[in-house]
Amino acid sequence: MTMLTRWHDDQSRPTLKEAGRDLAVRVLAPLLVWWLVVLAIGWMFADGPLKDLGISEESVNKSLESSRTDFFNNVTFVFSWTGATVSIIGLCLVVVAVVWWRTRQWWYAVVPLIAISAQALVFFLTTLLIDRQRPDVEKLDDSPPTSSFPSGHTGAATGLYFTLALMALRIRQPALRAVVVTVCLLVPFAVGSARIYRGMHHVSDVVVAIFNGLVACLLAWHWLRRDPARGTGEGEEPAVAGMPARQGG
C-alpha cells in the first residue's frame, strides 16, 4: 500500500472508537508539535532575530503596490475570495457530501474537512499569540482583526486544494485527472500571490501558510490507519467523480 492508494487498498469501515483514537493520535498530537513550530517562526519574524528581515520584505508589497493595474486588481480579487472562509467551507462541504454519496465511505469523505479544520486550528491559535502588523501599503481587501501571520486564506486554500489534488488522483481518465490535479495544485499559490499583491500579507506569511496547509493535508490524508491486508471489505469500490467502479485490491 502506498500513500496515494491507501484509501483504495483498504476501504473497511472503522468504528467510532477507532476513528476517535486515530484522529487524536494521528492528527491532533502531531498538530500540536507543528503549531509550536509555527509559533516559533512567527515570533522570530514579529519580535525575534528575523524582525529586520520581516520589515525589509515589505519592499515586495510596496513594489507591487506601485505597479497595480485594474486588470490584476480584478484577477487577484477573484483569487483572494477563492481562499476566503465562506468559499473554502462551502466548497469543502459540497465535496464531502458528493464523495460520501458516491463512495458511501464517510471516513474517506471527511478528509478535506479534517484538513481545513487542522490548518484553521493552527492559524487561529497562532494569531492569538503573534501580533504581526500587516504590510504598510494600501490594502485592497478589508482587514480582518487577526494578525498578518500566517495567511489564513492561503493556509485554507492549500489545505483544501492539496487534499482535493490527492483525491483527484483516483480519476480514471488521464486527461481529466491531469487537469484537475494541476488546477488544484496551482490554486493555493494563486491565492497566496493575490494576498501579497493586495497588501494583506508579507511573503513570509504566505510561505508559512502554504506549509501549514501542506502539513494539515498530509495529516488529514493519513488520519485513519489503513491495512491493505483487510482489502476493501465490501468487494467492489463504488464509483467516484470521473471514475467508474473498480474492483478492490
N, C-alpha and C positions, 0 to 999 in steps of 0.2 A: 504494500500500500504506500503510495506517495502522497505528498502533501496535497497535490492537485486532485487526486482521486479519492481521498479519504471518505468523502460523503457518499460516493457511489459504491465503494468497496464494502462498506458496512452501513446498511440502512435500517438496522434494528432499532426499535423504539426504546428509549431509556425510561426508567421510572422517574417519578418526580424527585425521589431521594437522590438518585444518581445525577440527575440534571442539576439539582441544587448544590450537591457536593462539587461537581466539576466546575460549575460557574464560580464558586468561591475559590477553589484551589487553582484553577487554570486561567482565570481572568482577574478576579479581584486581588488576589495575593500578588501576582507579578505587576499588576497595575499600580499597586501602592509603591513598589520599588521604582517604577517608571515615573510616577508623579514626583517622587523625591529628586529624581534626576532633572526633570523639567523645572522644578522649583529652584534647584541649584543653578541651572543655566539662566533662569530669569533673574535671580539675584545678581549674578555676575554682570549681566547687561544693565540692570537698573541701578545698582548701588555698589557692585563689586569691581574686580580688576578689569572687566571688559566694558566699563562705563564709558570710557573715552571712545572706544570702537562703536558703542551703541549710539553715541552722539554724532560721530563722523559719518555713519551710514545714512544719516538723514539727508546727506547730499544727493543720494539717489532719488529720494522723494522730491527734493527741490528741483532737480533736473527734469524729472517727469512733469512736475507742475508747470514748468516754463515751456514745455513742448506739447501741452494738451491741445487736442483738436476736438471738434464736435463729433466727428466720426468715432474716435476712440473713447470719448466720453460715453457715447451711447453703447458701444460694444462692451465696455467694462461695466456699465450699469447692468447689462444682462447677466454677465458672469458673476458680478457681485451678488445679485439676487439668487443666482443658482446656488450659492453657498449659504443663503440666509436660512434661519431656523425653520421658518414655515415651509420653505421649498424642500429642505432636507428631510424634515419629518414627514411631509406629505408624500414625497416620492418613496421614502422608506416604507411607510405603511402600505402603500399600493403594492410594492414589490413583495413584502411579507405576505400580504393577502393572496396575491397571484401565485406565488411559489407554494404556499400552503395548500391552496386549492388544487394546483396541478400535481403536486407530489404526495399530498396527504402526510407530509413529514414536518410537523411544527418545529421540531428540534433543528431542522435544517433551515426552515423559512425564517427563523428568528435571528440568524447570523448577522444580517445587516443591522437589525435593531440593537443587538449587543455591541456591534462596532461603533455606532454613533453614540450610544449611551456611555461606553467606556471612554471615548475621546472627550465627550462633554463633561464627564466627571473630572478628568484631569484638568481640562480647561477651566472649569468653574472654580475648583479648589485653588488653582494657581492664581487666578485673577483676584482671589480674596486676599492673598498674601503678597503678591508682587504688584506694586503700583508704578507701572511704567507709563509715562505720558505718550500720547500719540504724536506722530510727526508734526512739526510746527509748519504746516502748509495748509492751504485752503482744502477743506475736506468736501468731497462730492457726495458723501453719504452722511446720514445722521449718525452722530457718535453715541453708541450705547454707553451706559455707565460702568463699563468694565475696563480693565486695564488693556493696554495695547498688546501685552504679551500673555499668551501667544494669540495668534489669529484664530478666532472661533470659526469664522466662515471657512477658512482653509482647512482646519482640522476636521470639521464636519464633512466637507466635500471629499477629503481624502479618505476618511474612514468609510464613508458610504460608497463612493465610486470605485475605490480599490477593491472593496468587497464584491461589488457587482461585477467587476472585471473577472474575479476568480470564479464567480458563479456562471458567468457567460462562457467560460471555457467548456461547459457542458453542451453548448450549442453544436449540433452535428454538422451544419452547413459551414464549410471553411470560410467562404467569403463573408457571410453574415457574422460569424464568430470573430473574424479579424477586425471587422468594422466596429462591432460593439465593444470588444476589448480595448481597441485603440482609443475610442472616444472616452471610455470610462477612465482610462489611464491619463488622458490629457486634461480632462475637466478640472481636477484639483489644481493643476499648475496654472490653468487659465484663471481660476478663481483667485489664487494667491497673487498672480500678477495684477489682476484687476484691483485687489485691495491695496497693493502698493501704489499703483497708478493713481488711485482715487484718494490717496493721502491718509488712509485709515491705519496702515501698519508699516513698520520698518521691515527690511528684508529679513532680518533675523527672526522677527515674529512669525513670518510666513514659513521660513525654513524649519523652525522648531515645530510649528503646527503640522507641517507635512509629515514629519517623523512621528508626531503624536497620532495622527490619523493612521499611519502605517502600522505602528505598534498596536493600536486598537483593532485594526483589520486583522492582523495576524493572530492576536489573542482570541478574537471572535471566531476566526476560521478554525481554531483548534480548541474551542471551548468545551467540546464534548469528546470523551475518549471513544475512539473507534477501533474496532478489531476486525481485520479482513477475514479472519477465520470464521466469524459469525455470518459472513455473507450478507445478502440483502434481507434475509429473514422472511421475505414475502415473495420470493420468486422473481417477478418482473418489476422493473423500475417504471413508475408512471412517467408519462411524457412531461417535459418541462418546456418552457418557451423556446421555440426554434429547434426542438429536438424530439424525435419520436421515441416511444417507449423502447427500451432495450433490455436485454437480459442482465440480471445482476451477476457479479463475478466474485 
